[in-house]
Amino acid sequence: MGLKIWHCLNVFWLLIFLATELFILLRRFDGAGAVQTPITRIIASIFLFCFFTIVAIIQLIIWLLIRKNKKTR
C-alpha cells in the first residue's frame, strides 16, 4: 500500500513540475510586469529544475528508507 501512494505522489510532483515549466515558458510578463526574455525564462527554468532536483533527492532517500523497512519485515 505504501508504494502505491508513493507512485501517486511522484506523478503529482511531475505534473506540478510540467505545469510550472509550461507556465514559465509561455508567459509574456512576470508578476512585476517586466517583459520575459528568453534569458529570463531560461534562468527561471534553471531555478525550477534545481528546486525539483532537491525534492527528487529527498524523495529518493525516503524511498530507500521505505524499501529497506519493507524488506526487514
Phi, psi and omega in degrees: 000322184297320181285335177295316176296321180302314181292322177297318178294323178294322176295319177301312180297321179296318178295321177297316180298312182295320179294319180293319179295318178297319178299316180297318184284335184260346184284148179266325183232147176273187183296334180271356179093004179283143179289134180274119176265166178302325180294316180293328176293319178295317179297316178297322178294322178295317177297318178297317179297318178297317179299313182288336173294318177298316178298318180295321178295317178297318178295323178296317178297315179295320178298318178296322177293319177297315181296319179296316179293327180291325180287329183283345180281000000 
